[in-house]
Amino acid sequence: MGAACCRPTPVDFDGEVSLFHFVLLRCVGKGAFGKVRVVQHKQTRDLYALKYINKTKCVKMKAVPNVIQERRLLEEVDHPFIVNLRYAFQDDENCFFVLDLMLGGDLRFHLERLGSLPEDVVKFYVAQLSSAVEFLHQSGIMHRDIKPDNILLDERGNAHLTDFNIAVHFSERKLTGVAGSMAYMAPEILTKRGYTCHIDWWSLGVCAYELIFSRRPFRGRTNSDLTYSISKDPLKWPEDAEKKCTRAGMLVIKGLLDRDPSRRFGCKPDGEGYQELRRHPWFKSIDWDTLETKQQVSPFIPDPKKANFDASHELEELLLEDNPLKAKQRKANQDNLSAEMRQMEEQFTSYDFKKMQRRSYYPHNQQLISTATATSSGLASSRPETPANDLRPEHGVTINGESMELQGPEVEEMNKEITEKEYR
Ligand SMILES: Nc1ncnc2c1ncn2[C@@H]1O[C@H](COP(=O)(O)OP(=O)(O)OP(=O)(O)O)[C@@H](O)[C@H]1O
């Protein structure tokens, strides 16, 4: 009888997904609003990354619309080179994203560890990421924050785009809100001329340059210097550039870093820009069909014996976390919630990729979000055509004004990562 009371409560896998469905494993990362840890689904035994966001912190940082928007956009995509959403749910304390697990670390981590990456590795990643970027653009979504920190490797060394925190839908109407990480921002964002999805191709060019030459193409000690450099400085190559990159590679990077979006690589309408890029001689060694089915062997395989992430996150979780993550039943009474908490409660809806269909890259699953998804999430039954359905307005979005004026050592850090979030 005594034993019976210690038996774990059986998990209802047919019911709505919750933290009870997962075994919590090690901590692998820390984001602005929460942590990321490896989890295993108790029924399927599949491993995933669980990203959890503390609701109170999220309200304090005025990031509720971003989190809801990220959840909504992720529901719309499924691509081999995107860190796809598999489940979403919430409890009283946290919002949870269950994502494809990437055990190979992010490209910032590898760049810092190795100094730079060989050209053939970068070419492989640019090819994989351009497939993801094209898919997003065909789905009416621009990412707006492509940078090495947001590119994650799986254990076989395939690159995946992540962090849809400031991604938005786009339409023919250009956006003017300044958002992204400044060093990777296209000139048309900074000069406020209005921009569209072409900005992602520019950011990919900045990443390729930085990964090969271990410095960024445009730099500045202050934000205004950086803005000037991005919008006016001629593209320069390091003195030893030819030792690190072929002429064809430099031509692709130059094409991606064209200030005129109508000439920039990748940007011609109706997918023609992407097709042109694929046909470029630099990519001669890439077999695009086997690339997109992940049958090609990556020229860089992360060392499986080394942790490809900062081990201090796990240590911090073990030693310093006074409120460790634990599956908890929800409170029955949700009456006294603040407006923001209620918004999260209502709009951060549950998601289960096994039960809901979505727009997929994979041809056998190629369809727009089904009515089932739409009903469950309270969304319209097809992808919104304009940013009007986005939670965050594209106007009134500012880079933190004070940050723009910062001088000195903070600037370098900020240039590395100004995560200008869009808030109401
Ligand atoms: N799917 C994943 N698989 C493995 N590790 C991940 C995954 N997603 C994130 N991580 C790790 O966790 C770290 C934090 O990720 P997260 O997206 O929460 O933070 P962030 O980049 O600051 O984003 P945000 O701005 O949304 O908080 C990443 O740098 C990465 O090392």
Ligand as a Chemical Component Dictionary entry (heavy atoms), coordinates in Angstrom:
data_LIG
# 
_chem_comp.id                   LIG 
_chem_comp.type                 NON-POLYMER 
_chem_comp.pdbx_formal_charge   0 
_chem_comp.three_letter_code    LIG 
# 
loop_
_chem_comp_atom.comp_id 
_chem_comp_atom.atom_id 
_chem_comp_atom.alt_atom_id 
_chem_comp_atom.type_symbol 
_chem_comp_atom.charge 
_chem_comp_atom.model_Cartn_x 
_chem_comp_atom.model_Cartn_y 
_chem_comp_atom.model_Cartn_z 
_chem_comp_atom.pdbx_ordinal 
LIG N1  N1  N 0 17.069 23.965 -30.425 1  
LIG C1  C1  C 0 18.159 24.068 -29.682 2  
LIG N2  N2  N 0 18.977 23.015 -29.495 3  
LIG C2  C2  C 0 20.088 23.121 -28.729 4  
LIG N3  N3  N 0 20.490 24.264 -28.133 5  
LIG C3  C3  C 0 19.715 25.338 -28.283 6  
LIG C4  C4  C 0 18.514 25.310 -29.055 7  
LIG N4  N4  N 0 17.956 26.545 -29.046 8  
LIG C5  C5  C 0 18.778 27.314 -28.308 9  
LIG N5  N5  N 0 19.824 26.603 -27.851 10 
LIG C6  C6  C 0 20.932 27.102 -27.029 11 
LIG O1  O1  O 0 20.433 27.989 -26.065 12 
LIG C7  C7  C 0 20.981 29.300 -26.215 13 
LIG C8  C8  C 0 19.900 30.320 -25.922 14 
LIG O2  O2  O 0 18.906 30.231 -26.903 15 
LIG P1  P1  P 0 17.653 31.201 -26.952 16 
LIG O3  O3  O 0 17.034 31.095 -28.291 17 
LIG O4  O4  O 0 16.778 31.007 -25.771 18 
LIG O5  O5  O 0 18.363 32.543 -26.638 19 
LIG P2  P2  P 0 18.509 33.876 -27.375 20 
LIG O6  O6  O 0 19.321 33.647 -28.597 21 
LIG O7  O7  O 0 18.982 34.881 -26.394 22 
LIG O8  O8  O 0 17.049 34.124 -27.825 23 
LIG P3  P3  P 0 15.988 35.111 -27.265 24 
LIG O9  O9  O 0 16.448 36.436 -27.781 25 
LIG O10 O10 O 0 14.754 34.581 -27.896 26 
LIG O11 O11 O 0 15.993 34.961 -25.778 27 
LIG C9  C9  C 0 21.501 29.333 -27.653 28 
LIG O12 O12 O 0 22.608 30.172 -27.784 29 
LIG C10 C10 C 0 21.896 27.889 -27.898 30 
LIG O13 O13 O 0 23.224 27.680 -27.476 31 
# 
loop_
_chem_comp_bond.comp_id 
_chem_comp_bond.atom_id_1 
_chem_comp_bond.atom_id_2 
_chem_comp_bond.value_order 
_chem_comp_bond.pdbx_ordinal 
LIG N1  C1  SING 1  
LIG C1  N2  SING 2  
LIG C1  C4  DOUB 3  
LIG N2  C2  DOUB 4  
LIG C2  N3  SING 5  
LIG N3  C3  DOUB 6  
LIG C3  C4  SING 7  
LIG C3  N5  SING 8  
LIG C4  N4  SING 9  
LIG N4  C5  DOUB 10 
LIG C5  N5  SING 11 
LIG N5  C6  SING 12 
LIG C6  O1  SING 13 
LIG C6  C10 SING 14 
LIG O1  C7  SING 15 
LIG C7  C8  SING 16 
LIG C7  C9  SING 17 
LIG C8  O2  SING 18 
LIG O2  P1  SING 19 
LIG P1  O3  DOUB 20 
LIG P1  O4  SING 21 
LIG P1  O5  SING 22 
LIG O5  P2  SING 23 
LIG P2  O6  DOUB 24 
LIG P2  O7  SING 25 
LIG P2  O8  SING 26 
LIG O8  P3  SING 27 
LIG P3  O9  DOUB 28 
LIG P3  O10 SING 29 
LIG P3  O11 SING 30 
LIG C9  O12 SING 31 
LIG C9  C10 SING 32 
LIG C10 O13 SING 33 
# 
